[in-house]
């Protein structure tokens, strides 16, 4: 998914547009898991033609940086057509992208905790130095536990850590272990000292 981001030319961070483009590549997997009528939404998304009202609609920003939903908002709010009988609008995948400092990363993580979505994804600045990386991971785990409604057993999380330098973007994708005490690389290894303590 995000490992396909075009490397920056200098030491500048990847652009928001590049991140959204990479997230959009997850659509086939989302569709395979959740079925049809999957709609993508992000700031700067090109206008779409809504077949139910036969006009072009601008995609306005909506709470989170990026999302996939079942059905689109104009139909959910009955601006353009209605949802099929017995079907409901829902957020399936919600992402926040924060390549700033650890305070900004944790603020966006807290925002994600408010999303009622099947999968939540935080794209963040992973930091070059292992010690700083472990400190941020440990802090992110504490932020999850600081939220009254966080449920480690029923929530699905992806943490996409980006490290960039001239000509390269490294991407590590983590999830939570069973009791949300550690971030686990998707390939199955664990960050050694990233505990919730």
Residue pairs with C-beta under 8 A, 6 or more apart in sequence:
1 22
1 23
1 25
1 26
1 160
1 173
2 19
2 22
2 23
2 123
2 160
2 162
2 171
2 173
3 22
3 169
3 171
4 22
4 25
5 14
5 18
5 19
5 21
5 22
5 162
5 169
5 171
6 14
6 18
6 169
7 164
7 166
7 167
7 168
7 169
8 14
8 164
8 165
8 166
8 167
8 169
9 166
9 167
10 166
11 164
11 165
11 166
12 164
13 99
13 125
13 162
13 164
14 99
14 162
14 164
14 169
16 43
16 44
16 65
16 97
17 44
19 66
19 97
19 123
20 42
20 44
20 45
20 65
20 66
20 97
23 42
23 66
23 95
23 121
23 123
24 40
26 68
26 93
27 38
27 40
27 68
30 38
30 68
30 92
30 93
31 38
34 68
34 70
34 92
34 118
35 70
37 70
37 71
37 87
38 68
38 69
38 70
38 92
39 68
39 69
39 70
39 71
39 72
40 66
40 67
40 68
41 59
41 62
41 66
41 67
41 68
41 69
41 72
41 73
42 59
42 65
42 66
42 67
43 61
43 65
45 59
46 59
47 56
47 57
47 58
47 59
48 56
48 57
48 59
48 72
49 55
49 56
49 57
50 56
50 57
50 72
50 74
50 75
50 80
50 81
52 74
52 75
52 80
52 81
52 82
53 74
53 79
53 80
53 81
55 80
57 74
57 80
62 73
63 115
64 94
64 95
64 96
64 111
64 112
64 115
65 95
65 96
65 97
66 94
66 95
66 96
66 97
67 91
67 92
67 93
67 94
67 95
67 117
68 91
68 92
68 93
69 89
69 90
69 91
69 92
70 87
70 88
70 89
70 90
70 92
71 83
71 87
71 88
71 89
73 79
73 89
74 80
74 81
75 81
75 82
75 83
75 89
76 83
76 89
83 89
90 116
90 117
90 118
91 115
91 116
91 117
91 118
92 117
92 118
92 119
93 117
93 118
93 119
93 120
93 121
94 112
94 115
94 117
94 119
94 120
94 121
95 112
95 120
95 121
95 122
95 123
96 108
96 109
96 111
96 112
96 121
96 122
96 123
97 108
97 123
97 124
98 104
98 105
98 107
98 108
98 122
98 123
98 124
98 125
99 123
99 124
99 125
99 162
100 125
101 125
102 135
102 136
102 139
105 122
105 124
105 125
105 136
105 140
106 139
106 140
106 143
108 122
108 124
109 122
109 124
109 140
109 143
109 144
110 143
110 146
110 147
112 120
112 121
112 122
113 120
113 143
113 144
113 147
113 149
113 150
118 156
119 156
119 157
119 158
120 155
120 156
120 157
120 158
121 157
121 158
121 159
121 160
122 140
122 157
122 158
122 159
122 160
123 160
123 162
124 136
124 159
124 160
124 161
124 162
125 161
125 162
125 163
126 133
126 136
126 161
126 162
126 163
126 170
126 172
127 133
127 136
127 163
128 163
133 161
133 191
134 191
134 192
134 193
134 194
137 159
137 174
137 183
137 191
137 194
138 193
138 194
138 195
138 196
138 197
140 159
140 183
141 180
141 181
141 182
141 183
141 194
141 195
141 196
142 196
144 150
144 152
144 176
144 180
144 196
145 180
145 196
150 180
152 176
152 178
152 179
152 180
153 178
155 176
156 175
157 175
157 176
158 173
158 174
158 175
159 173
159 174
159 175
159 183
160 171
160 172
160 173
160 174
161 171
161 172
161 173
161 174
162 169
162 170
162 171
163 169
163 170
163 171
164 170
172 185
173 185
173 186
174 183
174 184
174 185
174 186
174 191
175 183
175 184
175 186
176 182
176 183
176 184
177 183
177 184
177 190
180 196
181 195
181 196
182 190
182 191
182 194
182 195
182 196
183 190
183 191
183 194
184 190
184 191
185 191
